[in-house]
Amino acid sequence: MATTADNVNAEEGVRRRDWIHIAAVSTAGVGGASILFPLVSQMAPTADVLAASTTDVDVSSLEPGQSIKGVFRDQPLFVKRMTAEELAEMKAVDASGLRDAQTLEERLGEGNEDILVQLGVCTHLGCVPLGAGEGEDKGEFNGYFCPCHGSHYDAAGRIRKGPAPTNLAVPDFVFTNETVIRVG
């Protein structure tokens, strides 16, 4: 027959065993976290990668009709202040008839009236189109022309003729103030 002393010892054993299980699971959890934290944190971008992820462009000296060529993530960046005539001409184009249907307003972005920001990379094979500088061939639509394969873009960077499948890409950008654009 079991005595009351044996019952007390059995209850204490259960309590001790529960505590040992909790301590073991807690130790394993802390050990697992200490191994996972360095593995996860090493995947965070470094300072040089973060610095290259955005580009600031000063547009204070940009007159209507002028363009600036810059670099964003190792790709050419075209920033253009469109003239009133170019804006009127681009707004008059029926976007539904274009290969990659985008209106001028969609390409300019919300709250932006006349500055077009786009990557200077032809969407056919990645060439750099001409037309963002003085005296360059602007193609049949007075915009951008890729001489490698004959893609013609209008002044808003929309594909109008040639093998390119889509418009010039418009990266994410915001005006940090009235004269500086942050791309990226």
Residue pairs with C-beta under 8 A, 6 or more apart in sequence:
45 53
52 73
52 74
53 73
53 184
54 182
54 183
54 184
55 70
55 71
55 72
55 73
55 77
55 182
55 183
55 184
56 176
56 180
56 181
56 182
56 183
57 68
57 70
57 77
57 79
57 117
57 180
57 181
57 183
58 179
58 180
59 68
59 79
59 81
59 115
59 179
59 180
59 181
60 179
60 180
62 68
62 79
62 81
62 115
63 81
64 81
64 82
64 83
64 84
64 114
65 81
65 82
65 83
65 86
66 80
66 81
67 78
67 79
67 80
67 81
67 132
67 133
68 78
68 79
68 80
69 76
69 77
69 78
69 79
69 120
69 132
69 133
70 76
70 77
70 79
71 77
72 119
72 171
72 183
72 184
73 184
75 119
75 120
75 121
76 119
76 120
76 121
76 128
77 117
77 118
77 119
77 120
77 171
77 183
78 116
78 117
78 118
78 119
78 120
78 132
78 144
78 157
78 168
79 115
79 116
79 117
79 181
80 115
80 116
80 132
80 155
81 114
81 115
81 116
82 90
82 114
82 115
82 116
82 155
82 156
86 155
87 104
87 114
89 155
90 104
90 154
90 155
90 156
91 103
91 104
91 105
93 104
93 154
93 156
93 158
95 101
95 102
95 103
95 158
98 158
98 159
98 160
99 159
99 160
99 165
99 166
100 158
100 159
100 165
100 166
100 167
102 156
102 158
102 167
104 156
107 116
107 118
107 156
107 157
107 158
107 167
107 170
108 114
108 115
108 116
109 117
109 170
109 173
111 175
112 175
115 181
116 155
116 156
116 157
117 170
117 171
117 173
117 181
117 183
118 157
118 168
118 169
118 170
118 171
119 168
119 169
119 170
119 171
120 128
120 129
120 132
120 144
120 168
121 127
121 128
121 168
121 169
122 128
122 129
122 146
122 148
122 149
122 151
122 164
122 168
123 151
123 159
123 164
123 165
123 166
123 167
123 168
123 169
124 146
124 148
124 149
124 151
124 162
124 163
124 164
124 165
125 148
125 149
127 146
127 147
127 148
127 149
128 146
129 144
129 145
129 146
129 151
129 153
129 168
130 136
130 137
130 138
130 139
130 144
130 145
130 146
130 147
131 137
131 138
131 139
131 143
131 144
131 145
131 153
132 144
136 145
137 145
137 147
138 144
138 145
139 145
139 152
139 153
139 161
140 152
140 160
140 161
141 152
141 153
141 154
141 155
141 160
141 161
142 154
142 155
143 152
143 153
143 154
143 155
143 156
143 157
143 158
143 160
144 152
144 153
144 157
144 168
145 151
145 152
145 153
146 152
146 153
146 162
146 164
149 162
149 163
149 164
150 161
150 162
150 163
151 159
151 161
151 162
151 163
151 164
152 159
152 160
152 161
152 162
153 159
153 160
153 164
153 167
153 168
154 160
156 167
157 167
157 168
157 170
158 167
158 168
159 165
159 166
159 167
159 168
171 183
171 184
172 183
172 184
173 181
173 182
173 183
173 184
174 181
174 182
175 181
175 182
176 182
